[in-house]
């Protein structure tokens, strides 16, 4: 039978602040502090809920449907151009051989 480790609130907060201050992934920070990544992830979630003032909670700017459709159409056009250019380059590569 395994026993659960108990961590102090201070330890948890310091581990979360270490993660937030670094550019490292959760797995690396968790390894540094000696806990599992899932555990640190849970602490981060609870910390964010308890301290929303420390995080950017500003409303995201909404985009109109027309603007969204315009970007989707442009994306489709660019995909077609990439596909065409791939076929053209394959054609010319085959011609040179």
Secondary structure, DSSP 8 states (H G I E B T S, - for coil): --------HHHHHHHHHHHHHS---HHHHHHHHTS-HHHHHHHHHHHHHH-GGGS---------HHHHHHHHHHHHHHHHHHHHHHHHHHHHHHHH-
